[in-house]
Amino acid sequence: MRIASTYLRWDEEQGTALTQPRTGPRGIYGRLEELGHVMTRVRDEISARIPHTN
C-alpha cells in the first residue's frame, strides 16, 4: 500500500487540474510542470511494520 501526502499553496493551484481527483497524464508532477514549477528535489520516507493477523 502506498499513501502519499502533497502540500500545495491553494492560492496558486485553485482552479487548476491539480484540484481534480484524476490529474491526467504524468499525474500531479506533470500538472506542476505545466504551471511552471520545476522539481528540484524529492523526499521519500519509507516505513514498515509486521502485519497484524486476527
PDBQT receptor file of N, H, CA, C and O in Angstrom, charges set to zero:
ATOM      1  N   MET A   1       0.841  -1.166   0.000  1.00  0.00    +0.000 N 
ATOM      2  CA  MET A   1       0.000   0.000   0.000  1.00  0.00    +0.000 C 
ATOM      3  C   MET A   1       0.883   1.225   0.000  1.00  0.00    +0.000 C 
ATOM      4  O   MET A   1       1.958   1.235   0.599  1.00  0.00    +0.000 OA
ATOM      5  N   ARG A   2       0.426   2.238  -0.666  1.00  0.00    +0.000 N 
ATOM      6  H   ARG A   2      -0.448   2.230  -1.153  1.00  0.00    +0.000 HD
ATOM      7  CA  ARG A   2       1.158   3.495  -0.705  1.00  0.00    +0.000 C 
ATOM      8  C   ARG A   2       0.208   4.619  -0.316  1.00  0.00    +0.000 C 
ATOM      9  O   ARG A   2      -0.903   4.722  -0.836  1.00  0.00    +0.000 OA
ATOM     10  N   ILE A   3       0.655   5.440   0.584  1.00  0.00    +0.000 N 
ATOM     11  H   ILE A   3       1.558   5.357   1.006  1.00  0.00    +0.000 HD
ATOM     12  CA  ILE A   3      -0.090   6.620   0.977  1.00  0.00    +0.000 C 
ATOM     13  C   ILE A   3       0.809   7.816   0.696  1.00  0.00    +0.000 C 
ATOM     14  O   ILE A   3       1.958   7.857   1.137  1.00  0.00    +0.000 OA
ATOM     15  N   ALA A   4       0.287   8.777  -0.031  1.00  0.00    +0.000 N 
ATOM     16  H   ALA A   4      -0.647   8.745  -0.389  1.00  0.00    +0.000 HD
ATOM     17  CA  ALA A   4       1.082   9.957  -0.372  1.00  0.00    +0.000 C 
ATOM     18  C   ALA A   4       0.373  11.214   0.103  1.00  0.00    +0.000 C 
ATOM     19  O   ALA A   4      -0.847  11.336  -0.003  1.00  0.00    +0.000 OA
ATOM     20  N   SER A   5       1.148  12.132   0.622  1.00  0.00    +0.000 N 
ATOM     21  H   SER A   5       2.140  12.033   0.708  1.00  0.00    +0.000 HD
ATOM     22  CA  SER A   5       0.623  13.434   1.026  1.00  0.00    +0.000 C 
ATOM     23  C   SER A   5       1.395  14.498   0.272  1.00  0.00    +0.000 C 
ATOM     24  O   SER A   5       2.624  14.474   0.226  1.00  0.00    +0.000 OA
ATOM     25  N   THR A   6       0.670  15.426  -0.313  1.00  0.00    +0.000 N 
ATOM     26  H   THR A   6      -0.330  15.446  -0.275  1.00  0.00    +0.000 HD
ATOM     27  CA  THR A   6       1.286  16.525  -1.034  1.00  0.00    +0.000 C 
ATOM     28  C   THR A   6       0.677  17.819  -0.538  1.00  0.00    +0.000 C 
ATOM     29  O   THR A   6      -0.542  17.936  -0.416  1.00  0.00    +0.000 OA
ATOM     30  N   TYR A   7       1.518  18.780  -0.255  1.00  0.00    +0.000 N 
ATOM     31  H   TYR A   7       2.508  18.685  -0.354  1.00  0.00    +0.000 HD
ATOM     32  CA  TYR A   7       1.052  20.073   0.232  1.00  0.00    +0.000 C 
ATOM     33  C   TYR A   7       1.342  21.123  -0.825  1.00  0.00    +0.000 C 
ATOM     34  O   TYR A   7       2.491  21.317  -1.220  1.00  0.00    +0.000 OA
ATOM     35  N   LEU A   8       0.290  21.805  -1.286  1.00  0.00    +0.000 N 
ATOM     36  H   LEU A   8      -0.644  21.647  -0.965  1.00  0.00    +0.000 HD
ATOM     37  CA  LEU A   8       0.410  22.840  -2.306  1.00  0.00    +0.000 C 
ATOM     38  C   LEU A   8      -0.254  24.113  -1.799  1.00  0.00    +0.000 C 
ATOM     39  O   LEU A   8      -1.161  24.064  -0.968  1.00  0.00    +0.000 OA
ATOM     40  N   ARG A   9       0.203  25.241  -2.300  1.00  0.00    +0.000 N 
ATOM     41  H   ARG A   9       0.940  25.281  -2.974  1.00  0.00    +0.000 HD
ATOM     42  CA  ARG A   9      -0.410  26.516  -1.930  1.00  0.00    +0.000 C 
ATOM     43  C   ARG A   9      -1.733  26.666  -2.669  1.00  0.00    +0.000 C 
ATOM     44  O   ARG A   9      -1.754  26.671  -3.900  1.00  0.00    +0.000 OA
ATOM     45  N   TRP A  10      -2.828  26.789  -1.940  1.00  0.00    +0.000 N 
ATOM     46  H   TRP A  10      -2.810  26.785  -0.940  1.00  0.00    +0.000 HD
ATOM     47  CA  TRP A  10      -4.164  26.863  -2.525  1.00  0.00    +0.000 C 
ATOM     48  C   TRP A  10      -4.289  28.053  -3.475  1.00  0.00    +0.000 C 
ATOM     49  O   TRP A  10      -4.902  27.927  -4.535  1.00  0.00    +0.000 OA
ATOM     50  N   ASP A  11      -3.720  29.201  -3.116  1.00  0.00    +0.000 N 
ATOM     51  H   ASP A  11      -3.222  29.303  -2.254  1.00  0.00    +0.000 HD
ATOM     52  CA  ASP A  11      -3.867  30.383  -3.950  1.00  0.00    +0.000 C 
ATOM     53  C   ASP A  11      -3.189  30.219  -5.314  1.00  0.00    +0.000 C 
ATOM     54  O   ASP A  11      -3.550  30.920  -6.259  1.00  0.00    +0.000 OA
ATOM     55  N   GLU A  12      -2.222  29.317  -5.438  1.00  0.00    +0.000 N 
ATOM     56  H   GLU A  12      -1.929  28.747  -4.670  1.00  0.00    +0.000 HD
ATOM     57  CA  GLU A  12      -1.554  29.066  -6.716  1.00  0.00    +0.000 C 
ATOM     58  C   GLU A  12      -2.219  27.944  -7.510  1.00  0.00    +0.000 C 
ATOM     59  O   GLU A  12      -2.182  27.961  -8.740  1.00  0.00    +0.000 OA
ATOM     60  N   GLU A  13      -2.816  26.987  -6.843  1.00  0.00    +0.000 N 
ATOM     61  H   GLU A  13      -2.846  26.974  -5.843  1.00  0.00    +0.000 HD
ATOM     62  CA  GLU A  13      -3.329  25.795  -7.520  1.00  0.00    +0.000 C 
ATOM     63  C   GLU A  13      -4.843  25.791  -7.686  1.00  0.00    +0.000 C 
ATOM     64  O   GLU A  13      -5.373  24.948  -8.409  1.00  0.00    +0.000 OA
ATOM     65  N   GLN A  14      -5.542  26.696  -7.046  1.00  0.00    +0.000 N 
ATOM     66  H   GLN A  14      -5.111  27.381  -6.459  1.00  0.00    +0.000 HD
ATOM     67  CA  GLN A  14      -7.003  26.784  -7.130  1.00  0.00    +0.000 C 
ATOM     68  C   GLN A  14      -7.434  26.957  -8.586  1.00  0.00    +0.000 C 
ATOM     69  O   GLN A  14      -6.902  27.802  -9.306  1.00  0.00    +0.000 OA
ATOM     70  N   GLY A  15      -8.397  26.152  -9.007  1.00  0.00    +0.000 N 
ATOM     71  H   GLY A  15      -8.830  25.465  -8.423  1.00  0.00    +0.000 HD
ATOM     72  CA  GLY A  15      -8.927  26.245 -10.365  1.00  0.00    +0.000 C 
ATOM     73  C   GLY A  15      -8.119  25.513 -11.415  1.00  0.00    +0.000 C 
ATOM     74  O   GLY A  15      -8.444  25.598 -12.600  1.00  0.00    +0.000 OA
ATOM     75  N   THR A  16      -7.070  24.793 -11.020  1.00  0.00    +0.000 N 
ATOM     76  H   THR A  16      -6.807  24.724 -10.057  1.00  0.00    +0.000 HD
ATOM     77  CA  THR A  16      -6.256  24.036 -11.971  1.00  0.00    +0.000 C 
ATOM     78  C   THR A  16      -6.605  22.552 -11.885  1.00  0.00    +0.000 C 
ATOM     79  O   THR A  16      -7.381  22.139 -11.024  1.00  0.00    +0.000 OA
ATOM     80  N   ALA A  17      -6.024  21.752 -12.786  1.00  0.00    +0.000 N 
ATOM     81  H   ALA A  17      -5.393  22.087 -13.486  1.00  0.00    +0.000 HD
ATOM     82  CA  ALA A  17      -6.255  20.305 -12.784  1.00  0.00    +0.000 C 
ATOM     83  C   ALA A  17      -5.725  19.645 -11.512  1.00  0.00    +0.000 C 
ATOM     84  O   ALA A  17      -6.083  18.506 -11.214  1.00  0.00    +0.000 OA
ATOM     85  N   LEU A  18      -4.888  20.340 -10.769  1.00  0.00    +0.000 N 
ATOM     86  H   LEU A  18      -4.597  21.265 -11.011  1.00  0.00    +0.000 HD
ATOM     87  CA  LEU A  18      -4.340  19.775  -9.529  1.00  0.00    +0.000 C 
ATOM     88  C   LEU A  18      -5.417  19.537  -8.483  1.00  0.00    +0.000 C 
ATOM     89  O   LEU A  18      -5.218  18.739  -7.567  1.00  0.00    +0.000 OA
ATOM     90  N   THR A  19      -6.539  20.206  -8.602  1.00  0.00    +0.000 N 
ATOM     91  H   THR A  19      -6.700  20.854  -9.346  1.00  0.00    +0.000 HD
ATOM     92  CA  THR A  19      -7.605  20.036  -7.620  1.00  0.00    +0.000 C 
ATOM     93  C   THR A  19      -8.587  18.938  -8.017  1.00  0.00    +0.000 C 
ATOM     94  O   THR A  19      -9.561  18.693  -7.305  1.00  0.00    +0.000 OA
ATOM     95  N   GLN A  20      -8.343  18.279  -9.139  1.00  0.00    +0.000 N 
ATOM     96  H   GLN A  20      -7.551  18.477  -9.718  1.00  0.00    +0.000 HD
ATOM     97  CA  GLN A  20      -9.217  17.215  -9.618  1.00  0.00    +0.000 C 
ATOM     98  C   GLN A  20      -8.740  15.855  -9.102  1.00  0.00    +0.000 C 
ATOM     99  O   GLN A  20      -7.541  15.669  -8.896  1.00  0.00    +0.000 OA
ATOM    100  N   PRO A  21      -9.652  14.900  -8.890  1.00  0.00    +0.000 N 
ATOM    101  CA  PRO A  21      -9.247  13.567  -8.419  1.00  0.00    +0.000 C 
ATOM    102  C   PRO A  21      -8.280  12.868  -9.372  1.00  0.00    +0.000 C 
ATOM    103  O   PRO A  21      -7.373  12.164  -8.929  1.00  0.00    +0.000 OA
ATOM    104  N   ARG A  22      -8.467  13.058 -10.659  1.00  0.00    +0.000 N 
ATOM    105  H   ARG A  22      -9.204  13.630 -11.018  1.00  0.00    +0.000 HD
ATOM    106  CA  ARG A  22      -7.552  12.474 -11.660  1.00  0.00    +0.000 C 
ATOM    107  C   ARG A  22      -6.925  13.622 -12.416  1.00  0.00    +0.000 C 
ATOM    108  O   ARG A  22      -7.591  14.321 -13.180  1.00  0.00    +0.000 OA
ATOM    109  N   THR A  23      -5.643  13.808 -12.199  1.00  0.00    +0.000 N 
ATOM    110  H   THR A  23      -5.101  13.240 -11.579  1.00  0.00    +0.000 HD
ATOM    111  CA  THR A  23      -4.967  14.981 -12.749  1.00  0.00    +0.000 C 
ATOM    112  C   THR A  23      -4.536  14.826 -14.197  1.00  0.00    +0.000 C 
ATOM    113  O   THR A  23      -4.136  15.808 -14.823  1.00  0.00    +0.000 OA
ATOM    114  N   GLY A  24      -4.607  13.609 -14.750  1.00  0.00    +0.000 N 
ATOM    115  H   GLY A  24      -4.931  12.812 -14.241  1.00  0.00    +0.000 HD
ATOM    116  CA  GLY A  24      -4.245  13.410 -16.154  1.00  0.00    +0.000 C 
ATOM    117  C   GLY A  24      -2.882  12.767 -16.319  1.00  0.00    +0.000 C 
ATOM    118  O   GLY A  24      -2.296  12.283 -15.351  1.00  0.00    +0.000 OA
ATOM    119  N   PRO A  25      -2.369  12.760 -17.563  1.00  0.00    +0.000 N 
ATOM    120  CA  PRO A  25      -1.088  12.116 -17.850  1.00  0.00    +0.000 C 
ATOM    121  C   PRO A  25       0.044  12.678 -16.990  1.00  0.00    +0.000 C 
ATOM    122  O   PRO A  25       0.130  13.885 -16.769  1.00  0.00    +0.000 OA
ATOM    123  N   ARG A  26       0.900  11.792 -16.516  1.00  0.00    +0.000 N 
ATOM    124  H   ARG A  26       0.830  10.811 -16.696  1.00  0.00    +0.000 HD
ATOM    125  CA  ARG A  26       2.051  12.116 -15.673  1.00  0.00    +0.000 C 
ATOM    126  C   ARG A  26       1.649  12.676 -14.314  1.00  0.00    +0.000 C 
ATOM    127  O   ARG A  26       2.494  13.176 -13.572  1.00  0.00    +0.000 OA
ATOM    128  N   GLY A  27       0.368  12.594 -13.989  1.00  0.00    +0.000 N 
ATOM    129  H   GLY A  27      -0.319  12.188 -14.592  1.00  0.00    +0.000 HD
ATOM    130  CA  GLY A  27      -0.107  12.929 -12.650  1.00  0.00    +0.000 C 
ATOM    131  C   GLY A  27       0.205  14.330 -12.189  1.00  0.00    +0.000 C 
ATOM    132  O   GLY A  27       0.337  15.260 -12.985  1.00  0.00    +0.000 OA
ATOM    133  N   ILE A  28       0.319  14.455 -10.896  1.00  0.00    +0.000 N 
ATOM    134  H   ILE A  28       0.212  13.700 -10.249  1.00  0.00    +0.000 HD
ATOM    135  CA  ILE A  28       0.497  15.769 -10.282  1.00  0.00    +0.000 C 
ATOM    136  C   ILE A  28       1.783  16.448 -10.738  1.00  0.00    +0.000 C 
ATOM    137  O   ILE A  28       1.820  17.670 -10.876  1.00  0.00    +0.000 OA
ATOM    138  N   TYR A  29       2.833  15.672 -10.972  1.00  0.00    +0.000 N 
ATOM    139  H   TYR A  29       2.802  14.679 -10.860  1.00  0.00    +0.000 HD
ATOM    140  CA  TYR A  29       4.103  16.271 -11.374  1.00  0.00    +0.000 C 
ATOM    141  C   TYR A  29       4.010  16.895 -12.763  1.00  0.00    +0.000 C 
ATOM    142  O   TYR A  29       4.606  17.942 -13.014  1.00  0.00    +0.000 OA
ATOM    143  N   GLY A  30       3.275  16.265 -13.655  1.00  0.00    +0.000 N 
ATOM    144  H   GLY A  30       2.791  15.414 -13.451  1.00  0.00    +0.000 HD
ATOM    145  CA  GLY A  30       3.055  16.829 -14.984  1.00  0.00    +0.000 C 
ATOM    146  C   GLY A  30       2.276  18.127 -14.917  1.00  0.00    +0.000 C 
ATOM    147  O   GLY A  30       2.580  19.070 -15.649  1.00  0.00    +0.000 OA
ATOM    148  N   ARG A  31       1.263  18.192 -14.038  1.00  0.00    +0.000 N 
ATOM    149  H   ARG A  31       1.016  17.426 -13.444  1.00  0.00    +0.000 HD
ATOM    150  CA  ARG A  31       0.473  19.413 -13.916  1.00  0.00    +0.000 C 
ATOM    151  C   ARG A  31       1.299  20.538 -13.318  1.00  0.00    +0.000 C 
ATOM    152  O   ARG A  31       1.168  21.690 -13.733  1.00  0.00    +0.000 OA
ATOM    153  N   LEU A  32       2.151  20.220 -12.344  1.00  0.00    +0.000 N 
ATOM    154  H   LEU A  32       2.257  19.284 -12.007  1.00  0.00    +0.000 HD
ATOM    155  CA  LEU A  32       3.011  21.246 -11.754  1.00  0.00    +0.000 C 
ATOM    156  C   LEU A  32       3.966  21.825 -12.789  1.00  0.00    +0.000 C 
ATOM    157  O   LEU A  32       4.187  23.036 -12.818  1.00  0.00    +0.000 OA
ATOM    158  N   GLU A  33       4.537  20.970 -13.641  1.00  0.00    +0.000 N 
ATOM    159  H   GLU A  33       4.358  19.987 -13.617  1.00  0.00    +0.000 HD
ATOM    160  CA  GLU A  33       5.441  21.448 -14.689  1.00  0.00    +0.000 C 
ATOM    161  C   GLU A  33       4.693  22.345 -15.674  1.00  0.00    +0.000 C 
ATOM    162  O   GLU A  33       5.243  23.345 -16.135  1.00  0.00    +0.000 OA
ATOM    163  N   GLU A  34       3.457  22.003 -15.999  1.00  0.00    +0.000 N 
ATOM    164  H   GLU A  34       3.010  21.191 -15.624  1.00  0.00    +0.000 HD
ATOM    165  CA  GLU A  34       2.664  22.846 -16.898  1.00  0.00    +0.000 C 
ATOM    166  C   GLU A  34       2.431  24.240 -16.312  1.00  0.00    +0.000 C 
ATOM    167  O   GLU A  34       2.297  25.214 -17.053  1.00  0.00    +0.000 OA
ATOM    168  N   LEU A  35       2.382  24.332 -14.986  1.00  0.00    +0.000 N 
ATOM    169  H   LEU A  35       2.491  23.541 -14.384  1.00  0.00    +0.000 HD
ATOM    170  CA  LEU A  35       2.185  25.613 -14.318  1.00  0.00    +0.000 C 
ATOM    171  C   LEU A  35       3.490  26.361 -14.093  1.00  0.00    +0.000 C 
ATOM    172  O   LEU A  35       3.499  27.439 -13.499  1.00  0.00    +0.000 OA
ATOM    173  N   GLY A  36       4.606  25.779 -14.573  1.00  0.00    +0.000 N 
ATOM    174  H   GLY A  36       4.598  24.903 -15.055  1.00  0.00    +0.000 HD
ATOM    175  CA  GLY A  36       5.898  26.452 -14.468  1.00  0.00    +0.000 C 
ATOM    176  C   GLY A  36       6.727  26.078 -13.261  1.00  0.00    +0.000 C 
ATOM    177  O   GLY A  36       7.766  26.692 -13.017  1.00  0.00    +0.000 OA
ATOM    178  N   HIS A  37       6.294  25.082 -12.494  1.00  0.00    +0.000 N 
ATOM    179  H   HIS A  37       5.450  24.584 -12.692  1.00  0.00    +0.000 HD
ATOM    180  CA  HIS A  37       7.064  24.635 -11.331  1.00  0.00    +0.000 C 
ATOM    181  C   HIS A  37       8.048  23.558 -11.765  1.00  0.00    +0.000 C 
ATOM    182  O   HIS A  37       7.674  22.628 -12.479  1.00  0.00    +0.000 OA
ATOM    183  N   VAL A  38       9.286  23.674 -11.347  1.00  0.00    +0.000 N 
ATOM    184  H   VAL A  38       9.590  24.430 -10.767  1.00  0.00    +0.000 HD
ATOM    185  CA  VAL A  38      10.321  22.710 -11.691  1.00  0.00    +0.000 C 
ATOM    186  C   VAL A  38      10.695  21.922 -10.440  1.00  0.00    +0.000 C 
ATOM    187  O   VAL A  38      10.999  22.499  -9.397  1.00  0.00    +0.000 OA
ATOM    188  N   MET A  39      10.667  20.600 -10.559  1.00  0.00    +0.000 N 
ATOM    189  H   MET A  39      10.419  20.131 -11.406  1.00  0.00    +0.000 HD
ATOM    190  CA  MET A  39      11.056  19.747  -9.430  1.00  0.00    +0.000 C 
ATOM    191  C   MET A  39      12.571  19.819  -9.266  1.00  0.00    +0.000 C 
ATOM    192  O   MET A  39      13.320  19.547 -10.204  1.00  0.00    +0.000 OA
ATOM    193  N   THR A  40      13.011  20.187  -8.074  1.00  0.00    +0.000 N 
ATOM    194  H   THR A  40      12.402  20.409  -7.312  1.00  0.00    +0.000 HD
ATOM    195  CA  THR A  40      14.447  20.258  -7.810  1.00  0.00    +0.000 C 
ATOM    196  C   THR A  40      14.893  19.203  -6.808  1.00  0.00    +0.000 C 
ATOM    197  O   THR A  40      16.070  18.843  -6.772  1.00  0.00    +0.000 OA
ATOM    198  N   ARG A  41      13.969  18.704  -5.995  1.00  0.00    +0.000 N 
ATOM    199  H   ARG A  41      13.013  18.996  -6.024  1.00  0.00    +0.000 HD
ATOM    200  CA  ARG A  41      14.313  17.641  -5.050  1.00  0.00    +0.000 C 
ATOM    201  C   ARG A  41      13.049  16.897  -4.651  1.00  0.00    +0.000 C 
ATOM    202  O   ARG A  41      11.939  17.423  -4.739  1.00  0.00    +0.000 OA
ATOM    203  N   VAL A  42      13.244  15.678  -4.217  1.00  0.00    +0.000 N 
ATOM    204  H   VAL A  42      14.146  15.251  -4.146  1.00  0.00    +0.000 HD
ATOM    205  CA  VAL A  42      12.150  14.824  -3.764  1.00  0.00    +0.000 C 
ATOM    206  C   VAL A  42      12.592  14.185  -2.458  1.00  0.00    +0.000 C 
ATOM    207  O   VAL A  42      13.754  13.809  -2.304  1.00  0.00    +0.000 OA
ATOM    208  N   ARG A  43      11.667  14.064  -1.526  1.00  0.00    +0.000 N 
ATOM    209  H   ARG A  43      10.723  14.369  -1.652  1.00  0.00    +0.000 HD
ATOM    210  CA  ARG A  43      11.982  13.415  -0.245  1.00  0.00    +0.000 C 
ATOM    211  C   ARG A  43      11.002  12.276  -0.037  1.00  0.00    +0.000 C 
ATOM    212  O   ARG A  43       9.790  12.490  -0.021  1.00  0.00    +0.000 OA
ATOM    213  N   ASP A  44      11.514  11.079   0.122  1.00  0.00    +0.000 N 
ATOM    214  H   ASP A  44      12.499  10.905   0.109  1.00  0.00    +0.000 HD
ATOM    215  CA  ASP A  44      10.704   9.907   0.408  1.00  0.00    +0.000 C 
ATOM    216  C   ASP A  44      10.971   9.435   1.830  1.00  0.00    +0.000 C 
ATOM    217  O   ASP A  44      12.114   9.422   2.289  1.00  0.00    +0.000 OA
ATOM    218  N   GLU A  45       9.925   9.054   2.508  1.00  0.00    +0.000 N 
ATOM    219  H   GLU A  45       8.997   9.064   2.135  1.00  0.00    +0.000 HD
ATOM    220  CA  GLU A  45      10.051   8.412   3.808  1.00  0.00    +0.000 C 
ATOM    221  C   GLU A  45       9.378   7.062   3.700  1.00  0.00    +0.000 C 
ATOM    222  O   GLU A  45       8.228   6.969   3.271  1.00  0.00    +0.000 OA
ATOM    223  N   ILE A  46      10.087   6.015   4.087  1.00  0.00    +0.000 N 
ATOM    224  H   ILE A  46      11.021   6.091   4.436  1.00  0.00    +0.000 HD
ATOM    225  CA  ILE A  46       9.567   4.658   3.975  1.00  0.00    +0.000 C 
ATOM    226  C   ILE A  46       9.552   4.041   5.372  1.00  0.00    +0.000 C 
ATOM    227  O   ILE A  46      10.525   4.132   6.120  1.00  0.00    +0.000 OA
ATOM    228  N   SER A  47       8.428   3.414   5.704  1.00  0.00    +0.000 N 
ATOM    229  H   SER A  47       7.637   3.340   5.096  1.00  0.00    +0.000 HD
ATOM    230  CA  SER A  47       8.344   2.720   6.986  1.00  0.00    +0.000 C 
ATOM    231  C   SER A  47       7.661   1.383   6.769  1.00  0.00    +0.000 C 
ATOM    232  O   SER A  47       6.956   1.180   5.780  1.00  0.00    +0.000 OA
ATOM    233  N   ALA A  48       7.877   0.484   7.699  1.00  0.00    +0.000 N 
ATOM    234  H   ALA A  48       8.449   0.649   8.503  1.00  0.00    +0.000 HD
ATOM    235  CA  ALA A  48       7.270  -0.849   7.602  1.00  0.00    +0.000 C 
ATOM    236  C   ALA A  48       6.958  -1.349   9.006  1.00  0.00    +0.000 C 
ATOM    237  O   ALA A  48       7.532  -0.891   9.994  1.00  0.00    +0.000 OA
ATOM    238  N   ARG A  49       6.036  -2.295   9.064  1.00  0.00    +0.000 N 
ATOM    239  H   ARG A  49       5.569  -2.667   8.261  1.00  0.00    +0.000 HD
ATOM    240  CA  ARG A  49       5.721  -2.934  10.339  1.00  0.00    +0.000 C 
ATOM    241  C   ARG A  49       5.304  -4.364  10.056  1.00  0.00    +0.000 C 
ATOM    242  O   ARG A  49       4.970  -4.715   8.924  1.00  0.00    +0.000 OA
ATOM    243  N   ILE A  50       5.325  -5.172  11.079  1.00  0.00    +0.000 N 
ATOM    244  H   ILE A  50       5.596  -4.887  11.999  1.00  0.00    +0.000 HD
ATOM    245  CA  ILE A  50       4.871  -6.545  10.937  1.00  0.00    +0.000 C 
ATOM    246  C   ILE A  50       3.344  -6.520  10.824  1.00  0.00    +0.000 C 
ATOM    247  O   ILE A  50       2.687  -5.848  11.618  1.00  0.00    +0.000 OA
ATOM    248  N   PRO A  51       2.774  -7.227   9.870  1.00  0.00    +0.000 N 
ATOM    249  CA  PRO A  51       1.305  -7.213   9.719  1.00  0.00    +0.000 C 
ATOM    250  C   PRO A  51       0.623  -7.881  10.913  1.00  0.00    +0.000 C 
ATOM    251  O   PRO A  51       1.144  -8.825  11.508  1.00  0.00    +0.000 OA
ATOM    252  N   HIS A  52      -0.540  -7.365  11.235  1.00  0.00    +0.000 N 
ATOM    253  H   HIS A  52      -0.963  -6.598  10.752  1.00  0.00    +0.000 HD
ATOM    254  CA  HIS A  52      -1.361  -7.949  12.298  1.00  0.00    +0.000 C 
ATOM    255  C   HIS A  52      -2.245  -9.033  11.705  1.00  0.00    +0.000 C 
ATOM    256  O   HIS A  52      -2.760  -8.877  10.598  1.00  0.00    +0.000 OA
ATOM    257  N   THR A  53      -2.423 -10.115  12.420  1.00  0.00    +0.000 N 
ATOM    258  H   THR A  53      -2.005 -10.242  13.319  1.00  0.00    +0.000 HD
ATOM    259  CA  THR A  53      -3.338 -11.162  11.987  1.00  0.00    +0.000 C 
ATOM    260  C   THR A  53      -4.440 -11.298  13.025  1.00  0.00    +0.000 C 
ATOM    261  O   THR A  53      -4.208 -11.100  14.218  1.00  0.00    +0.000 OA
ATOM    262  N   ASN A  54      -5.617 -11.631  12.579  1.00  0.00    +0.000 N 
ATOM    263  H   ASN A  54      -5.806 -11.793  11.610  1.00  0.00    +0.000 HD
ATOM    264  CA  ASN A  54      -6.749 -11.800  13.516  1.00  0.00    +0.000 C 
ATOM    265  C   ASN A  54      -7.013 -13.242  13.765  1.00  0.00    +0.000 C 
ATOM    266  O   ASN A  54      -7.922 -13.582  14.522  1.00  0.00    +0.000 OA
TER     267      ASN A  54
